[in-house]
Amino acid sequence: MFMDDSKLGENSMKCKYSCPAHIMAFAYISMIYVISSIVYYLITRCMSTPFMNSITQEQKKIKKKSTKQRANVFMFGIICGIIVIHIIDPFSAS
């Protein structure tokens, strides 16, 4: 399961765990998602928002309330994820 440190040579960033193919696939998918999210943010942050410019003030209030609720649900999901990862500790050597 563990690689011999002498095989690392100059490249000390190599993973010391051998992972199954499906785990590596999920890792790559996750990295692609993170990179695409960053690219999306960087490109769209300066774009105009024609939809938001066309709605009424009351509709903007409704959207703001909905956005806050959804952000709270997302943060709850992150907290649940942190708790689950802490409990099951999937990346430990044991």
MOJOUR-V547660 format. One record per backbone hydrogen bond with DSSP energy under -0.5 kcal/mol. NH is the residue of the N-H (numbers start at 1). CO is the residue of the C=O. If there is no record, write none. Layout:
nh->(NH/NH)
co->(CO/CO)
This chain:
nh->(3/7/8/9/11/12/14/18/19/24/25/26/27/28/29/30/31/32/33/34/35/36/37/38/39/40/41/42/43/44/45/47/53/54/54/55/60/61/62/63/64/65/66/67/68/69/70/71/72/73/74/75/76/77/78/79/80/81/82/83/84/85/86/87/88/89/92)
co->(16/4/5/5/8/10/11/1/17/20/21/22/23/24/25/26/27/28/29/30/31/32/33/34/35/36/37/38/39/40/41/44/49/50/51/51/56/57/58/59/60/61/62/63/64/65/66/67/68/69/70/71/72/73/74/75/76/77/78/79/80/81/82/83/84/85/89)
